[in-house]
């Protein structure tokens, strides 16, 4: 199983989910919530590429994890300062993107058996 295909599949799945979240938000009259979720999904989809890039540079896994946690926490804090009442949507979208990554990896792993 090649990681490039896995990462591409994850980004595509997250972008489709982001479009769905924005569309659902628009349809229900909560466009701001949909856009916040879409932003989080888009940001979260980059986590795999960030991890792979850090590992390719020889960064220890623990240091990579700490860096990524700090980076995504910074995104959440920026969202909190700018979006105020709907700031929770961005970290939620990032978390959902991580779940998408797990589902895509499981699906590809089960197909490879």
MODELLER restraints for C-alpha pairs under 7 A, 6 or more apart:
rsr = mdl.restraints
at = mdl.atoms
rsr.add(forms.Gaussian(group=physical.xy_distance, feature=features.Distance(at['CA:6:A'], at['CA:105:A']), mean=6.67, stdev=0.5))
rsr.add(forms.Gaussian(group=physical.xy_distance, feature=features.Distance(at['CA:7:A'], at['CA:48:A']), mean=6.26, stdev=0.5))
rsr.add(forms.Gaussian(group=physical.xy_distance, feature=features.Distance(at['CA:7:A'], at['CA:49:A']), mean=6.87, stdev=0.5))
rsr.add(forms.Gaussian(group=physical.xy_distance, feature=features.Distance(at['CA:10:A'], at['CA:45:A']), mean=6.65, stdev=0.5))
rsr.add(forms.Gaussian(group=physical.xy_distance, feature=features.Distance(at['CA:10:A'], at['CA:100:A']), mean=6.70, stdev=0.5))
rsr.add(forms.Gaussian(group=physical.xy_distance, feature=features.Distance(at['CA:10:A'], at['CA:101:A']), mean=5.57, stdev=0.5))
rsr.add(forms.Gaussian(group=physical.xy_distance, feature=features.Distance(at['CA:10:A'], at['CA:104:A']), mean=6.14, stdev=0.5))
rsr.add(forms.Gaussian(group=physical.xy_distance, feature=features.Distance(at['CA:11:A'], at['CA:45:A']), mean=5.19, stdev=0.5))
rsr.add(forms.Gaussian(group=physical.xy_distance, feature=features.Distance(at['CA:14:A'], at['CA:41:A']), mean=5.70, stdev=0.5))
rsr.add(forms.Gaussian(group=physical.xy_distance, feature=features.Distance(at['CA:14:A'], at['CA:42:A']), mean=6.40, stdev=0.5))
rsr.add(forms.Gaussian(group=physical.xy_distance, feature=features.Distance(at['CA:14:A'], at['CA:45:A']), mean=6.07, stdev=0.5))
rsr.add(forms.Gaussian(group=physical.xy_distance, feature=features.Distance(at['CA:14:A'], at['CA:97:A']), mean=6.09, stdev=0.5))
rsr.add(forms.Gaussian(group=physical.xy_distance, feature=features.Distance(at['CA:14:A'], at['CA:100:A']), mean=6.86, stdev=0.5))
rsr.add(forms.Gaussian(group=physical.xy_distance, feature=features.Distance(at['CA:15:A'], at['CA:42:A']), mean=6.22, stdev=0.5))
rsr.add(forms.Gaussian(group=physical.xy_distance, feature=features.Distance(at['CA:18:A'], at['CA:37:A']), mean=6.78, stdev=0.5))
rsr.add(forms.Gaussian(group=physical.xy_distance, feature=features.Distance(at['CA:18:A'], at['CA:38:A']), mean=4.00, stdev=0.5))
rsr.add(forms.Gaussian(group=physical.xy_distance, feature=features.Distance(at['CA:18:A'], at['CA:41:A']), mean=5.84, stdev=0.5))
rsr.add(forms.Gaussian(group=physical.xy_distance, feature=features.Distance(at['CA:18:A'], at['CA:42:A']), mean=6.77, stdev=0.5))
rsr.add(forms.Gaussian(group=physical.xy_distance, feature=features.Distance(at['CA:19:A'], at['CA:38:A']), mean=6.71, stdev=0.5))
rsr.add(forms.Gaussian(group=physical.xy_distance, feature=features.Distance(at['CA:21:A'], at['CA:34:A']), mean=4.84, stdev=0.5))
rsr.add(forms.Gaussian(group=physical.xy_distance, feature=features.Distance(at['CA:21:A'], at['CA:37:A']), mean=6.37, stdev=0.5))
rsr.add(forms.Gaussian(group=physical.xy_distance, feature=features.Distance(at['CA:21:A'], at['CA:38:A']), mean=5.92, stdev=0.5))
rsr.add(forms.Gaussian(group=physical.xy_distance, feature=features.Distance(at['CA:22:A'], at['CA:31:A']), mean=6.43, stdev=0.5))
rsr.add(forms.Gaussian(group=physical.xy_distance, feature=features.Distance(at['CA:22:A'], at['CA:34:A']), mean=4.14, stdev=0.5))
rsr.add(forms.Gaussian(group=physical.xy_distance, feature=features.Distance(at['CA:22:A'], at['CA:35:A']), mean=5.11, stdev=0.5))
rsr.add(forms.Gaussian(group=physical.xy_distance, feature=features.Distance(at['CA:22:A'], at['CA:38:A']), mean=6.04, stdev=0.5))
rsr.add(forms.Gaussian(group=physical.xy_distance, feature=features.Distance(at['CA:24:A'], at['CA:34:A']), mean=6.60, stdev=0.5))
rsr.add(forms.Gaussian(group=physical.xy_distance, feature=features.Distance(at['CA:25:A'], at['CA:31:A']), mean=4.32, stdev=0.5))
rsr.add(forms.Gaussian(group=physical.xy_distance, feature=features.Distance(at['CA:25:A'], at['CA:33:A']), mean=6.18, stdev=0.5))
rsr.add(forms.Gaussian(group=physical.xy_distance, feature=features.Distance(at['CA:25:A'], at['CA:34:A']), mean=4.21, stdev=0.5))
rsr.add(forms.Gaussian(group=physical.xy_distance, feature=features.Distance(at['CA:33:A'], at['CA:86:A']), mean=6.32, stdev=0.5))
rsr.add(forms.Gaussian(group=physical.xy_distance, feature=features.Distance(at['CA:33:A'], at['CA:89:A']), mean=6.23, stdev=0.5))
rsr.add(forms.Gaussian(group=physical.xy_distance, feature=features.Distance(at['CA:36:A'], at['CA:89:A']), mean=4.98, stdev=0.5))
rsr.add(forms.Gaussian(group=physical.xy_distance, feature=features.Distance(at['CA:36:A'], at['CA:90:A']), mean=5.02, stdev=0.5))
rsr.add(forms.Gaussian(group=physical.xy_distance, feature=features.Distance(at['CA:37:A'], at['CA:89:A']), mean=4.96, stdev=0.5))
rsr.add(forms.Gaussian(group=physical.xy_distance, feature=features.Distance(at['CA:37:A'], at['CA:90:A']), mean=5.32, stdev=0.5))
rsr.add(forms.Gaussian(group=physical.xy_distance, feature=features.Distance(at['CA:37:A'], at['CA:92:A']), mean=6.69, stdev=0.5))
rsr.add(forms.Gaussian(group=physical.xy_distance, feature=features.Distance(at['CA:37:A'], at['CA:93:A']), mean=4.54, stdev=0.5))
rsr.add(forms.Gaussian(group=physical.xy_distance, feature=features.Distance(at['CA:38:A'], at['CA:93:A']), mean=6.57, stdev=0.5))
rsr.add(forms.Gaussian(group=physical.xy_distance, feature=features.Distance(at['CA:39:A'], at['CA:90:A']), mean=6.16, stdev=0.5))
rsr.add(forms.Gaussian(group=physical.xy_distance, feature=features.Distance(at['CA:40:A'], at['CA:90:A']), mean=4.21, stdev=0.5))
rsr.add(forms.Gaussian(group=physical.xy_distance, feature=features.Distance(at['CA:40:A'], at['CA:91:A']), mean=5.97, stdev=0.5))
rsr.add(forms.Gaussian(group=physical.xy_distance, feature=features.Distance(at['CA:40:A'], at['CA:92:A']), mean=6.76, stdev=0.5))
rsr.add(forms.Gaussian(group=physical.xy_distance, feature=features.Distance(at['CA:40:A'], at['CA:93:A']), mean=3.92, stdev=0.5))
rsr.add(forms.Gaussian(group=physical.xy_distance, feature=features.Distance(at['CA:40:A'], at['CA:94:A']), mean=4.46, stdev=0.5))
rsr.add(forms.Gaussian(group=physical.xy_distance, feature=features.Distance(at['CA:41:A'], at['CA:93:A']), mean=4.49, stdev=0.5))
rsr.add(forms.Gaussian(group=physical.xy_distance, feature=features.Distance(at['CA:41:A'], at['CA:94:A']), mean=5.13, stdev=0.5))
rsr.add(forms.Gaussian(group=physical.xy_distance, feature=features.Distance(at['CA:41:A'], at['CA:96:A']), mean=6.69, stdev=0.5))
rsr.add(forms.Gaussian(group=physical.xy_distance, feature=features.Distance(at['CA:41:A'], at['CA:97:A']), mean=5.09, stdev=0.5))
rsr.add(forms.Gaussian(group=physical.xy_distance, feature=features.Distance(at['CA:43:A'], at['CA:94:A']), mean=6.42, stdev=0.5))
rsr.add(forms.Gaussian(group=physical.xy_distance, feature=features.Distance(at['CA:44:A'], at['CA:94:A']), mean=4.29, stdev=0.5))
rsr.add(forms.Gaussian(group=physical.xy_distance, feature=features.Distance(at['CA:44:A'], at['CA:97:A']), mean=5.08, stdev=0.5))
rsr.add(forms.Gaussian(group=physical.xy_distance, feature=features.Distance(at['CA:44:A'], at['CA:98:A']), mean=6.59, stdev=0.5))
rsr.add(forms.Gaussian(group=physical.xy_distance, feature=features.Distance(at['CA:45:A'], at['CA:97:A']), mean=5.70, stdev=0.5))
rsr.add(forms.Gaussian(group=physical.xy_distance, feature=features.Distance(at['CA:51:A'], at['CA:64:A']), mean=6.88, stdev=0.5))
rsr.add(forms.Gaussian(group=physical.xy_distance, feature=features.Distance(at['CA:54:A'], at['CA:64:A']), mean=6.44, stdev=0.5))
rsr.add(forms.Gaussian(group=physical.xy_distance, feature=features.Distance(at['CA:76:A'], at['CA:90:A']), mean=6.38, stdev=0.5))
rsr.add(forms.Gaussian(group=physical.xy_distance, feature=features.Distance(at['CA:76:A'], at['CA:91:A']), mean=5.61, stdev=0.5))
rsr.add(forms.Gaussian(group=physical.xy_distance, feature=features.Distance(at['CA:79:A'], at['CA:87:A']), mean=5.31, stdev=0.5))
rsr.add(forms.Gaussian(group=physical.xy_distance, feature=features.Distance(at['CA:79:A'], at['CA:90:A']), mean=6.69, stdev=0.5))
rsr.add(forms.Gaussian(group=physical.xy_distance, feature=features.Distance(at['CA:80:A'], at['CA:87:A']), mean=4.57, stdev=0.5))
